[in-house]
């Protein structure tokens, strides 16, 4: 293995660490570190390691909104407009391939002030991958997202199809990512052709309402129909959540609080 002089390591690594802290706001890294953190990514709070995160570990009445992006840009402009008008933060989880095909879309997500997590590079079934292939999927996606966003992505990973296993989660943690899944999936991506409606998407989000809920939605359409039910459901979800006494939280805010507690 090639070894680098200590002075070269300091010149190249410390600026990356400093940039990560500045960009993410996470503050000093906790004592528990992954074995190989991705370039420029801060280390998540220890509470987010060791298993899948389907609900934020808090008793506060907060809800996190998240959007996967793997197909096309359908509905993205509407989603960003609603989030802006209602002053609601969100975290987007594009795939690396989406970022390569639609770099301006990913940059728009980041420019609007929202966090960018990873949904793998090519959206494979991780159960069919070797450890080396899984590592390649995670790190290649991180590079593609960083190039498209123009900033460092968050150290958050969401498994395609939510196929998690303890071994895969440990591998992702070892690469410097926390596994952020969801408490409720609106299933809006299925569209009217899949038996879904705006009302049903809203209902699914509210049925799981509770402290730390993570709502999964999607931008884009798998069939190219252009009908993005989650974009239509979003304003109603935000209003209903707030009417019930909950606050829309930013996943980055939770990590900062967890890291400092």
Secondary structure as GFF3:
##gff-version 3
##sequence-region A 1 261
A	DSSP	alpha_helix	6	24	.	.	.	ID=ss1
A	DSSP	three_ten_helix	46	48	.	.	.	ID=ss2
A	DSSP	beta_strand	62	69	.	.	.	ID=ss3
A	DSSP	alpha_helix	76	85	.	.	.	ID=ss4
A	DSSP	beta_strand	91	94	.	.	.	ID=ss5
A	DSSP	alpha_helix	96	101	.	.	.	ID=ss6
A	DSSP	alpha_helix	103	111	.	.	.	ID=ss7
A	DSSP	beta_strand	115	118	.	.	.	ID=ss8
A	DSSP	three_ten_helix	126	128	.	.	.	ID=ss9
A	DSSP	alpha_helix	131	149	.	.	.	ID=ss10
A	DSSP	beta_strand	156	157	.	.	.	ID=ss11
A	DSSP	three_ten_helix	160	162	.	.	.	ID=ss12
A	DSSP	alpha_helix	166	174	.	.	.	ID=ss13
A	DSSP	beta_strand	178	179	.	.	.	ID=ss14
A	DSSP	beta_strand	184	185	.	.	.	ID=ss15
A	DSSP	three_ten_helix	188	190	.	.	.	ID=ss16
A	DSSP	three_ten_helix	192	194	.	.	.	ID=ss17
A	DSSP	alpha_helix	198	207	.	.	.	ID=ss18
A	DSSP	beta_strand	213	219	.	.	.	ID=ss19
A	DSSP	alpha_helix	229	243	.	.	.	ID=ss20
A	DSSP	beta_strand	247	249	.	.	.	ID=ss21
A	DSSP	alpha_helix	251	260	.	.	.	ID=ss22
###
